């Protein structure tokens, strides 16, 4: 098996490699969004896809009470978003909001379909990405049904630390500065419960607060909550 084919089959399905990112850059245009900006909204026509160059984006829906409920993992640099609804020929069902200042490459639906037709390697990568996200969604449903809130919160912190954290000598710092309301929307609970649990994790020295940032001090102790 060639190295290129092996990399395609075994690589991270969520993140584009340098060659794939360059293909998207050549096709799209670069746009900057400030922290807090809505990138796309529910009910909009899904007519473009996005490559995240810098920053992080949250995918969420609004409950009947107007509460923001995160329905997907945080999207990281190197990932694409807006794929499923654009390829499905539908309207957006979710919002995408910039957690930090974000730089995106935006590609129209027509240009993206042309690119997928011409570049089979990218087509396979997009198929793998969508399959991986379907698995993530299934796992999220299982966690919400079967796990208690402390385990869901501990797992969320560990996942964010792995994907978005900055390793340091004494732990991993999460620089996203998520509010307790943001975190509550990601694990299906209330802000008050999140605040109480984070204080519990702090008392046992699993985490510490650095302003609005969270540092994971003991990942094994945090993981012991996942039952």
MARBA-3410 file (N, C-alpha, C, O; in Angstrom, 1 decimal):
227
0.8,-1.2,0.0,0.0,0.0,0.0,0.9,1.3,0.0,1.8,1.3,0.8 ~ 0.6,2.2,-0.9,1.4,3.4,-0.9,1.2,4.2,0.3,0.2,4.1,1.0 ~ 2.2,5.1,0.6,2.1,6.0,1.8,0.9,6.9,1.8,0.2,7.1,2.8 ~ 0.6,7.5,0.6,-0.5,8.4,0.4,-1.8,7.7,0.7,-2.7,8.3,1.4 ~ -2.0,6.5,0.2,-3.2,5.8,0.4,-3.3,5.4,1.9,-4.4,5.4,2.5
-2.2,5.0,2.5,-2.2,4.6,3.9,-2.6,5.8,4.8,-3.4,5.7,5.7 ~ -2.1,7.0,4.5,-2.4,8.2,5.2,-3.9,8.5,5.1,-4.5,9.0,6.0 ~ -4.4,8.3,3.9,-5.8,8.7,3.6,-6.7,7.7,4.5,-7.7,8.2,5.0 ~ -6.3,6.5,4.6,-7.2,5.5,5.3,-7.0,5.6,6.8,-8.0,5.4,7.5 ~ -5.8,6.0,7.3,-5.6,6.0,8.7,-5.5,7.4,9.4,-5.5,7.4,10.6
-5.5,8.4,8.6,-5.3,9.8,9.2,-6.5,10.2,10.0,-7.6,9.6,10.0 ~ -6.3,11.4,10.6,-7.4,12.0,11.4,-8.6,12.4,10.4,-8.3,13.2,9.6 ~ -9.7,11.7,10.6,-10.8,12.0,9.6,-11.4,13.4,9.8,-12.1,13.9,8.8 ~ -11.2,14.1,10.9,-11.8,15.4,11.2,-11.0,16.5,10.6,-11.6,17.6,10.3 ~ -9.7,16.4,10.5,-8.9,17.5,10.1,-8.3,17.3,8.7,-7.7,16.2,8.4
-8.3,18.3,7.9,-7.7,18.2,6.6,-6.2,18.3,6.7,-5.7,19.0,7.5 ~ -5.5,17.6,5.8,-4.0,17.7,5.8,-3.7,18.9,4.9,-4.5,19.6,4.4 ~ -2.4,19.2,4.9,-1.9,20.4,4.2,-2.3,20.5,2.7,-2.7,21.5,2.2 ~ -2.2,19.3,2.1,-2.6,19.3,0.6,-4.1,19.6,0.4,-4.5,20.3,-0.4 ~ -4.9,18.9,1.3,-6.3,19.1,1.2,-6.7,20.6,1.5,-7.6,21.1,0.8
-6.1,21.1,2.5,-6.4,22.5,2.9,-6.1,23.5,1.7,-6.8,24.4,1.5 ~ -5.0,23.2,1.1,-4.6,24.1,0.0,-5.6,24.0,-1.2,-5.8,25.0,-1.8 ~ -6.1,22.8,-1.4,-7.1,22.7,-2.5,-8.4,23.6,-2.1,-8.9,24.3,-3.0 ~ -8.8,23.6,-0.9,-9.9,24.4,-0.5,-9.6,25.9,-0.5,-10.4,26.7,-1.0 ~ -8.4,26.2,-0.1,-8.0,27.7,-0.2,-8.0,28.2,-1.6,-8.4,29.3,-1.8
-7.5,27.4,-2.5,-7.5,27.8,-3.9,-8.9,28.0,-4.5,-9.1,28.8,-5.5 ~ -9.9,27.4,-3.9,-11.2,27.4,-4.4,-12.1,28.5,-3.7,-13.0,29.1,-4.3 ~ -11.8,28.8,-2.5,-12.6,29.7,-1.7,-12.0,31.1,-1.4,-11.0,31.4,-2.0 ~ -12.6,31.8,-0.6,-12.1,33.1,-0.2,-12.0,33.2,1.4,-12.7,32.5,2.1 ~ -11.0,33.9,1.9,-10.8,34.0,3.3,-11.6,35.1,3.9,-11.6,36.2,3.4
-12.2,34.8,5.0,-13.1,35.7,5.8,-12.8,35.7,7.3,-12.5,34.6,7.8 ~ -12.7,36.8,7.9,-12.5,36.9,9.4,-13.8,37.2,10.1,-14.5,38.0,9.7 ~ -14.0,36.5,11.2,-15.1,36.8,12.1,-14.6,37.0,13.5,-13.8,36.3,14.0 ~ -15.1,38.1,14.2,-14.7,38.3,15.6,-15.4,37.4,16.5,-16.4,36.8,16.2 ~ -14.8,37.3,17.7,-15.4,36.4,18.8,-16.9,36.9,19.0,-17.2,38.0,19.1
-17.8,35.9,19.1,-19.2,36.1,19.4,-20.0,36.3,18.1,-21.2,36.3,18.2 ~ -19.4,36.4,16.9,-20.1,36.6,15.7,-20.8,35.3,15.3,-20.3,34.2,15.4 ~ -22.1,35.4,14.8,-22.8,34.2,14.2,-22.3,34.1,12.8,-22.4,35.0,12.0 ~ -21.8,32.9,12.5,-21.3,32.6,11.1,-22.4,32.2,10.2,-22.4,32.7,9.0 ~ -23.2,31.3,10.6,-24.5,31.0,9.9,-25.5,30.7,10.9,-25.3,30.4,12.1
-26.8,30.8,10.5,-27.9,30.7,11.4,-28.9,29.7,10.9,-29.0,29.3,9.7 ~ -29.7,29.1,11.8,-30.8,28.2,11.4,-31.8,28.9,10.4,-32.0,30.1,10.5 ~ -32.3,28.1,9.5,-33.2,28.5,8.4,-32.5,29.2,7.2,-33.2,29.5,6.3 ~ -31.2,29.5,7.3,-30.6,30.0,6.1,-30.4,28.9,5.1,-30.3,27.7,5.4 ~ -30.4,29.3,3.8,-30.1,28.4,2.8,-28.7,27.9,2.9,-27.7,28.7,3.0
-28.4,26.6,2.9,-27.1,26.0,3.0,-26.4,26.0,1.7,-26.5,25.1,0.9 ~ -25.7,27.1,1.4,-25.1,27.2,0.0,-23.6,27.4,0.1,-23.0,27.8,-0.9 ~ -23.0,27.1,1.2,-21.5,27.2,1.3,-21.0,26.4,2.4,-21.7,26.0,3.3 ~ -19.7,26.0,2.3,-19.0,25.3,3.3,-17.8,26.1,3.8,-17.4,27.1,3.1 ~ -17.3,25.7,4.9,-16.2,26.5,5.6,-15.1,25.6,6.0,-15.3,24.5,6.6
-13.9,26.1,5.8,-12.7,25.5,6.4,-12.2,26.5,7.5,-12.0,27.7,7.3 ~ -12.0,25.9,8.7,-11.5,26.8,9.8,-10.0,26.8,9.7,-9.3,25.8,9.9 ~ -9.5,28.0,9.5,-8.0,28.2,9.5,-7.5,28.5,10.9,-6.5,28.0,11.3 ~ -8.2,29.4,11.6,-7.8,29.8,13.0,-9.0,30.0,13.8,-10.1,30.4,13.3 ~ -8.9,29.6,15.1,-10.0,29.9,16.1,-10.9,28.6,16.2,-10.6,27.6,15.6
-11.9,28.8,17.0,-12.8,27.7,17.3,-14.3,28.2,17.1,-14.6,29.3,17.4 ~ -15.1,27.2,16.7,-16.5,27.5,16.4,-17.4,26.5,17.1,-17.1,25.3,17.2 ~ -18.5,27.0,17.6,-19.5,26.1,18.3,-20.7,26.0,17.5,-21.3,27.0,16.9 ~ -21.2,24.7,17.4,-22.5,24.5,16.6,-23.6,24.2,17.6,-23.5,23.4,18.5 ~ -24.7,25.0,17.5,-25.7,24.9,18.5,-27.1,25.2,17.9,-27.2,25.7,16.8
-28.1,24.8,18.7,-29.5,25.1,18.3,-30.1,25.9,19.5,-29.5,26.0,20.6 ~ -31.3,26.4,19.2,-32.0,27.1,20.2,-33.2,26.3,20.7,-34.0,25.8,19.9 ~ -33.4,26.2,22.0,-34.5,25.5,22.6,-35.8,26.3,22.5,-35.7,27.5,22.1 ~ -36.9,25.8,22.8,-38.1,26.5,22.8,-38.1,27.7,23.7,-38.9,28.7,23.5 ~ -37.3,27.7,24.7,-37.1,28.8,25.7,-36.1,29.8,25.2,-35.8,30.8,25.9
-35.4,29.5,24.1,-34.4,30.4,23.6,-33.0,30.1,24.1,-32.1,30.9,23.9 ~ -32.9,29.0,24.8,-31.6,28.6,25.4,-30.7,27.9,24.3,-31.2,27.1,23.5 ~ -29.4,28.3,24.3,-28.5,27.7,23.3,-28.1,26.3,23.8,-27.6,26.1,24.9 ~ -28.3,25.3,22.9,-27.9,23.9,23.2,-26.9,23.5,22.2,-27.2,23.4,21.0 ~ -25.7,23.2,22.6,-24.7,22.7,21.7,-25.0,21.3,21.2,-25.3,20.4,22.0
-25.0,21.1,19.9,-25.4,19.8,19.3,-24.2,19.1,18.6,-24.5,18.1,18.0 ~ -23.1,19.7,18.6,-21.9,19.0,18.0,-20.7,19.4,18.8,-20.7,20.3,19.6 ~ -19.6,18.7,18.5,-18.3,19.1,19.1,-17.9,20.5,18.7,-18.3,21.0,17.6 ~ -17.0,21.1,19.5,-16.4,22.3,19.0,-15.6,22.1,17.8,-14.8,21.1,17.7 ~ -15.8,22.9,16.8,-15.0,22.8,15.5,-13.7,23.5,15.7,-13.6,24.6,16.2
-12.6,22.8,15.3,-11.2,23.2,15.5,-10.6,23.6,14.2,-11.1,23.4,13.2 ~ -9.4,24.3,14.3,-8.6,24.6,13.1,-8.3,23.4,12.3,-7.9,22.3,12.9 ~ -8.4,23.5,11.0,-8.2,22.3,10.1,-9.4,21.5,9.8,-9.4,20.7,8.9 ~ -10.5,21.8,10.5,-11.8,21.1,10.2,-12.7,21.9,9.3,-12.5,23.1,9.1 ~ -13.6,21.2,8.6,-14.6,21.9,7.8,-15.9,21.8,8.5,-16.2,20.9,9.4
-16.8,22.7,8.2,-18.1,22.7,8.8,-19.2,23.2,7.7,-18.8,23.8,6.7 ~ -20.4,22.9,8.0,-21.5,23.3,7.1,-21.6,22.3,6.0,-22.3,22.6,5.0 ~ -21.0,21.1,6.1,-21.0,20.2,5.0,-22.3,19.5,4.8,-22.9,19.5,3.7 ~ -22.9,18.9,5.9,-24.0,18.0,5.7,-25.2,18.7,5.0,-25.8,18.1,4.1 ~ -25.6,19.8,5.6,-26.8,20.5,5.0,-26.5,21.0,3.6,-27.4,21.1,2.8
-25.3,21.5,3.3,-25.0,21.9,2.0,-25.1,20.8,1.0,-25.6,21.0,-0.1 ~ -24.5,19.6,1.3,-24.5,18.5,0.4,-25.9,17.9,0.3,-26.3,17.3,-0.7 ~ -26.7,18.1,1.4,-28.1,17.6,1.4,-29.1,18.5,0.7,-30.3,18.1,0.5 ~ -28.7,19.6,0.2,-29.6,20.6,-0.5,-30.7,21.1,0.4,-31.9,21.2,0.0 ~ -30.3,21.4,1.7,-31.4,21.9,2.6,-31.1,23.2,3.2,-30.1,23.9,2.8
-31.8,23.6,4.2,-31.6,24.8,5.0,-30.8,24.4,6.3,-30.8,23.3,6.7 ~ -30.2,25.4,6.8,-29.5,25.2,8.1,-30.5,24.8,9.2,-31.5,25.4,9.3 ~ -30.1,23.9,10.0,-30.9,23.6,11.2,-30.2,24.1,12.5,-30.8,24.1,13.6 ~ -29.0,24.5,12.4,-28.2,24.9,13.5,-27.6,26.3,13.3,-27.6,26.9,12.2 ~ -27.0,26.9,14.4,-26.2,28.1,14.3,-24.8,27.7,14.5,-24.4,26.7,15.1
-23.9,28.5,13.9,-22.5,28.4,14.1,-22.0,29.7,14.7,-22.1,30.7,14.0 ~ -21.4,29.7,15.9,-20.9,30.9,16.5,-19.4,30.8,16.8,-18.9,29.8,17.3 ~ -18.8,32.0,16.6,-17.3,32.0,16.8,-17.0,32.1,18.3,-17.5,33.1,19.0 ~ -16.3,31.1,18.9,-16.0,31.2,20.3,-14.8,32.1,20.5,-14.7,32.7,21.6 ~ -13.9,32.2,19.5,-12.8,33.1,19.5,-12.8,33.9,18.2,-13.7,33.7,17.4
-11.9,34.8,18.0,-11.7,35.3,16.7,-11.4,34.2,15.7,-10.6,33.3,16.0 ~ -12.0,34.2,14.6,-11.9,33.1,13.7,-11.6,33.5,12.3,-12.0,34.6,11.8 ~ -10.7,32.8,11.6,-10.4,32.9,10.2,-10.9,31.7,9.4,-10.5,30.6,9.8 ~ -11.8,31.9,8.4,-12.4,30.8,7.7,-12.1,31.0,6.2,-11.9,32.1,5.7 ~ -12.0,29.9,5.5,-12.1,29.9,4.0,-13.5,29.4,3.6,-13.9,28.4,4.0
-14.2,30.3,2.9,-15.6,30.0,2.5,-15.6,29.6,1.1,-15.1,30.3,0.2 ~ -16.3,28.5,0.8,-16.4,28.0,-0.6,-17.9,27.8,-0.9,-18.6,27.2,-0.1 ~ -18.3,28.3,-2.0,-19.7,28.2,-2.5,-20.0,26.7,-2.7,-19.1,25.9,-3.0 ~ -21.3,26.4,-2.7,-21.7,25.0,-2.9,-21.3,24.5,-4.3,-20.8,23.4,-4.4 ~ -21.5,25.3,-5.3,-21.1,24.9,-6.7,-19.6,24.6,-6.8,-19.2,23.6,-7.3
-18.8,25.5,-6.3,-17.4,25.3,-6.4,-16.9,24.1,-5.6,-16.0,23.4,-6.0 ~ -17.6,23.9,-4.4,-17.2,22.8,-3.6,-17.5,21.4,-4.3,-16.8,20.5,-4.3 ~ -18.7,21.4,-4.9,-19.1,20.2,-5.6,-18.2,19.9,-6.8,-17.8,18.8,-7.1 ~ -17.8,21.0,-7.5,-16.8,20.8,-8.6,-15.5,20.3,-8.1,-14.9,19.4,-8.7 ~ -15.1,20.8,-6.9,-13.8,20.4,-6.3,-13.9,18.9,-5.9,-12.9,18.2,-6.2
-15.0,18.5,-5.3,-15.1,17.1,-5.0,-15.1,16.1,-6.2,-14.6,15.0,-6.1 ~ -15.7,16.6,-7.3,-15.7,15.8,-8.5,-14.3,15.7,-9.1,-14.0,14.6,-9.6 ~ -13.5,16.7,-9.0,-12.2,16.7,-9.6,-11.2,16.0,-8.6,-10.2,15.3,-9.1 ~ -11.4,16.1,-7.3,-10.4,15.6,-6.4,-11.0,14.5,-5.6,-11.6,14.7,-4.5 ~ -10.8,13.3,-6.0,-11.4,12.1,-5.3,-10.8,11.9,-3.9,-11.5,11.5,-3.0
-9.5,12.3,-3.7,-9.0,12.2,-2.4,-9.8,13.1,-1.4,-10.0,12.6,-0.3 ~ -10.1,14.3,-1.8,-10.9,15.1,-0.9,-12.3,14.6,-0.7,-12.9,14.7,0.4 ~ -12.9,14.0,-1.7,-14.2,13.4,-1.6,-14.2,12.3,-0.6,-15.1,12.2,0.3 ~ -13.2,11.4,-0.6,-13.1,10.4,0.4,-12.9,11.0,1.8,-13.5,10.5,2.8 ~ -12.1,12.0,1.9,-11.9,12.6,3.2,-13.2,13.2,3.8,-13.5,13.1,5.0
-14.0,13.9,2.9,-15.3,14.4,3.4,-16.2,13.3,3.8,-16.9,13.5,4.8 ~ -16.2,12.2,3.1,-17.1,11.1,3.5,-16.7,10.5,4.9,-17.5,10.2,5.7 ~ -15.3,10.4,5.1,-14.9,10.0,6.4,-15.2,11.0,7.5,-15.6,10.6,8.6 ~ -15.1,12.2,7.2,-15.4,13.3,8.2,-16.9,13.2,8.6,-17.2,13.2,9.8 ~ -17.8,13.1,7.6,-19.2,13.0,7.9,-19.5,11.7,8.7,-20.3,11.7,9.6
-18.8,10.6,8.4,-19.0,9.3,9.1,-18.5,9.5,10.6,-19.2,9.0,11.5 ~ -17.4,10.1,10.7,-16.9,10.3,12.1,-17.8,11.2,12.9,-18.0,10.9,14.1 ~ -18.4,12.2,12.3,-19.3,13.1,13.1,-20.6,12.3,13.4,-21.2,12.6,14.4 ~ -21.0,11.4,12.5,-22.2,10.6,12.8,-21.9,9.7,14.1,-22.8,9.6,14.9 ~ -20.7,9.2,14.1,-20.4,8.4,15.3,-20.3,9.2,16.5,-20.7,8.8,17.6
-19.8,10.4,16.4,-19.7,11.3,17.6,-21.2,11.7,18.1,-21.4,11.7,19.3 ~ -22.1,11.9,17.1,-23.4,12.2,17.5,-24.1,11.0,18.2,-24.8,11.2,19.2 ~ -23.8,9.8,17.7,-24.4,8.6,18.4,-23.8,8.5,19.8,-24.5,8.1,20.7 ~ -22.5,8.7,19.9,-21.9,8.7,21.2,-22.4,9.7,22.2,-22.6,9.4,23.4 ~ -22.7,10.9,21.7,-23.3,12.0,22.5,-24.7,11.6,23.0,-25.0,11.8,24.2
-25.5,11.0,22.2,-26.8,10.5,22.6,-26.7,9.5,23.7,-27.4,9.5,24.7 ~ -25.7,8.5,23.5,-25.5,7.5,24.5,-25.0,8.1,25.9,-25.5,7.7,26.9 ~ -24.2,9.1,25.8,-23.7,9.7,27.0,-24.8,10.4,27.8,-24.9,10.4,29.0 ~ -25.7,11.1,27.0,-26.8,11.9,27.6,-27.8,10.9,28.3,-28.3,11.2,29.4 ~ -28.0,9.8,27.7,-29.0,8.8,28.2,-28.4,8.0,29.4,-29.1,7.7,30.4
-27.1,7.6,29.3,-26.6,6.6,30.2,-25.7,7.1,31.3,-25.5,6.5,32.3 ~ -25.1,8.3,31.1,-24.1,8.8,32.1,-24.7,9.9,32.9,-25.6,10.7,32.5 ~ -24.3,10.0,34.2,-24.7,11.0,35.1,-23.9,12.3,34.7,-22.9,12.3,33.9 ~ -24.5,13.5,35.1,-23.9,14.8,34.7,-22.4,14.9,35.1,-21.7,15.4,34.2 ~ -22.0,14.5,36.3,-20.5,14.6,36.5,-19.6,14.0,35.5,-18.6,14.5,35.1
-20.0,12.8,35.1,-19.2,12.1,34.1,-19.2,12.8,32.7,-18.2,12.8,32.0 ~ -20.4,13.3,32.4,-20.5,14.0,31.1,-19.6,15.3,31.1,-19.0,15.6,30.1 ~ -19.6,16.0,32.3,-18.8,17.2,32.4,-17.3,16.8,32.3,-16.5,17.5,31.7 ~ -16.9,15.8,33.1,-15.5,15.4,33.1,-15.1,15.0,31.7,-14.0,15.4,31.3 ~ -15.9,14.3,31.0,-15.5,13.8,29.6,-15.4,15.0,28.7,-14.5,15.1,27.9
-16.3,16.0,28.8,-16.3,17.2,28.0,-15.0,17.9,28.2,-14.3,18.3,27.2 ~ -14.6,18.1,29.5,-13.3,18.9,29.7,-12.1,18.1,29.2,-11.2,18.7,28.6 ~ -12.1,16.8,29.3,-11.0,16.0,28.8,-10.9,16.1,27.2,-9.9,16.2,26.6 ~ -12.1,16.1,26.6,-12.2,16.2,25.1,-11.7,17.5,24.7,-10.9,17.6,23.7 ~ -12.2,18.6,25.3,-11.8,19.9,24.9,-10.3,20.1,25.2,-9.6,20.7,24.4
-9.8,19.6,26.3,-8.4,19.7,26.6,-7.5,19.0,25.5,-6.5,19.5,25.2 ~ -8.0,17.8,25.1,-7.2,17.1,24.1,-7.2,17.8,22.7,-6.2,17.9,22.0 ~ -8.3,18.4,22.4,-8.5,19.0,21.0,-8.0,20.5,21.0,-7.4,20.9,20.0 ~ -8.3,21.2,22.1,-8.1,22.7,22.1,-7.1,23.1,23.1,-6.8,24.3,23.2 ~ -6.7,22.3,24.0,-5.9,22.7,25.2,-4.4,22.9,24.8,-3.9,22.5,23.8
-3.8,23.6,25.7,-2.3,23.9,25.6,-1.6,23.2,26.7,-1.7,23.5,27.8 ~ -0.8,22.1,26.3,-0.1,21.4,27.3,1.0,22.2,28.0,1.7,23.0,27.3 ~ 1.0,22.1,29.3,2.0,22.8,30.1,2.6,21.8,31.1,2.1,20.7,31.2 ~ 3.7,22.2,31.8,4.4,21.3,32.7,3.5,20.7,33.8,3.7,19.6,34.2 ~ 2.5,21.5,34.2,1.6,21.1,35.3,0.2,20.8,34.9,-0.7,20.7,35.8
0.0,20.6,33.6,-1.4,20.3,33.2,-1.7,20.8,31.8,-0.8,21.1,31.0 ~ -3.0,20.9,31.5,-3.4,21.4,30.2,-4.4,22.6,30.4,-5.4,22.4,31.0 ~ -4.1,23.7,29.7,-4.9,24.9,29.9,-5.9,25.0,28.7,-5.5,24.9,27.6 ~ -7.2,25.1,29.0,-8.2,25.3,28.0,-8.4,26.8,27.9,-8.9,27.5,28.8 ~ -8.0,27.4,26.7,-8.0,28.8,26.5,-9.3,29.3,25.9,-9.4,30.5,25.5
-10.4,28.5,25.8,-11.6,28.9,25.1,-12.4,29.9,25.9,-13.3,30.6,25.3 ~ -12.3,29.9,27.2,-13.0,30.8,28.0,-14.5,30.6,27.9,-15.3,31.6,27.7 ~ -15.0,29.4,27.9,-16.4,29.1,27.8,-17.1,29.5,29.1,-16.6,29.3,30.2 ~ -18.3,30.0,29.0,-19.1,30.4,30.2,-19.7,29.1,30.7,-19.8,28.1,30.0 ~ -20.1,29.1,31.9,-20.8,28.0,32.5,-22.1,27.7,31.8,-22.5,26.5,31.7
-22.7,28.7,31.2,-24.0,28.5,30.4,-23.6,27.7,29.1,-24.3,26.8,28.7 ~ -22.5,28.1,28.5,-22.0,27.4,27.3,-21.8,25.9,27.6,-22.3,25.0,26.9 ~ -21.1,25.6,28.7,-20.8,24.3,29.1,-22.1,23.5,29.4,-22.2,22.3,29.0 ~ -23.0,24.1,30.1,-24.3,23.5,30.4,-25.0,23.0,29.1,-25.6,22.0,29.1 ~ -25.0,23.9,28.1,-25.6,23.6,26.8,-25.0,22.4,26.1,-25.6,21.8,25.3
-23.7,22.1,26.4,-23.0,21.0,25.7,-23.3,19.7,26.4,-23.1,18.7,25.7 ~ -23.7,19.7,27.6,-23.9,18.4,28.3,-25.3,18.2,28.8,-25.6,17.2,29.5 ~ -26.2,19.1,28.5,-27.6,18.9,28.8,-28.0,19.1,30.3,-28.6,18.2,30.8 ~ -27.5,20.1,30.9,-27.8,20.4,32.3,-27.9,21.9,32.5,-28.1,22.6,31.5 ~ -27.9,22.3,33.7,-28.1,23.7,34.0,-26.8,24.4,34.4,-25.8,23.8,34.7
-26.8,25.7,34.3,-25.6,26.5,34.6,-25.2,26.3,36.1,-24.0,26.1,36.4 ~ -26.2,26.2,37.0,-25.9,26.1,38.4,-25.3,24.7,38.7,-24.4,24.7,39.5 ~ -25.7,23.7,38.0,-25.1,22.4,38.2,-23.6,22.4,37.7,-22.8,21.8,38.4 ~ -23.4,23.0,36.6,-22.0,23.1,36.1,-21.1,23.8,37.1,-20.0,23.4,37.3 ~ -21.6,25.0,37.6,-20.8,25.7,38.6,-20.5,24.9,39.8,-19.4,24.9,40.3
-21.5,24.2,40.3,-21.3,23.3,41.5,-20.3,22.2,41.2,-19.4,22.0,42.0 ~ -20.4,21.6,40.0,-19.5,20.5,39.7,-18.1,20.9,39.5,-17.1,20.3,39.9 ~ -17.9,22.1,38.8,-16.6,22.6,38.6,-15.9,22.9,39.9,-14.7,22.7,40.0 ~ -16.7,23.4,40.8,-16.1,23.7,42.2,-15.7,22.4,42.9,-14.7,22.4,43.6 ~ -16.5,21.4,42.7,-16.1,20.1,43.2,-14.8,19.6,42.6,-13.9,19.1,43.3
-14.7,19.7,41.3,-13.4,19.3,40.6,-12.3,20.1,41.1,-11.1,19.6,41.2 ~ -12.5,21.4,41.4,-11.5,22.2,41.9,-11.0,21.8,43.3,-9.8,21.8,43.6 ~ -12.0,21.5,44.1,-11.6,21.1,45.5,-10.8,19.8,45.5,-9.9,19.6,46.4 ~ -11.1,18.9,44.6,-10.3,17.7,44.6,-9.0,17.8,43.8,-8.3,16.8,43.6 ~ -8.8,19.0,43.3,-7.5,19.4,42.6,-7.4,18.7,41.2,-6.3,18.4,40.7
-8.6,18.4,40.6,-8.6,17.9,39.2,-8.3,19.0,38.2,-7.7,18.9,37.2 ~ -8.9,20.2,38.6,-8.8,21.4,37.8,-8.5,22.6,38.7,-8.5,22.5,39.9 ~ -8.1,23.7,38.0,-8.1,25.0,38.7,-8.6,26.0,37.7,-8.5,25.9,36.5 ~ -9.0,27.2,38.3,-9.4,28.3,37.5,-8.3,29.3,37.3,-7.6,29.6,38.3 ~ -8.2,29.8,36.1,-7.2,30.9,35.9,-8.0,32.0,35.2,-8.0,32.1,34.0
-8.6,32.8,36.0,-9.6,33.8,35.4,-10.8,33.0,34.9,-11.4,32.3,35.6 ~ -11.1,33.2,33.6,-12.2,32.5,32.9,-11.7,31.2,32.3,-12.5,30.5,31.6 ~ -10.4,30.9,32.4,-9.8,29.7,31.8,-9.8,28.6,32.8,-9.8,28.8,34.0 ~ -9.8,27.4,32.3,-9.8,26.2,33.1,-8.5,25.4,32.8,-8.1,25.2,31.6 ~ -7.8,25.0,33.8,-6.6,24.2,33.6,-6.9,22.8,34.2,-7.3,22.7,35.4
-6.6,21.8,33.4,-6.8,20.4,33.9,-5.5,20.0,34.5,-4.4,20.0,33.9 ~ -5.5,19.7,35.9,-4.3,19.4,36.6,-4.1,17.9,36.7,-3.0,17.4,36.8 ~ -5.2,17.1,36.8,-5.1,15.7,37.0,-6.1,15.0,36.1,-7.3,14.8,36.5 ~ -5.7,14.6,34.9,-6.7,14.0,34.0,-7.2,12.6,34.5,-8.3,12.3,34.2 ~ -6.4,11.9,35.2,-6.8,10.6,35.7,-7.9,10.7,36.7,-8.9,10.0,36.7
-7.7,11.7,37.6,-8.7,11.9,38.6,-10.0,12.4,38.0,-11.1,12.0,38.4 ~ -9.9,13.2,37.0,-11.1,13.7,36.3,-11.8,12.6,35.6,-13.0,12.5,35.6 ~ -11.0,11.7,35.0,-11.6,10.6,34.2,-12.3,9.6,35.1,-13.1,8.8,34.7 ~ -11.9,9.6,36.5,-12.6,8.6,37.4,-14.1,8.9,37.6,-14.8,8.1,38.1 ~ -14.5,10.2,37.2,-15.9,10.5,37.2,-16.7,9.9,36.1,-17.9,9.9,36.1
-16.0,9.4,35.1,-16.7,8.9,33.9,-17.2,7.5,34.1,-16.4,6.5,33.8 ~ -18.3,7.3,34.7,-18.9,6.0,35.0,-20.3,5.9,34.7,-21.0,4.9,34.9
END
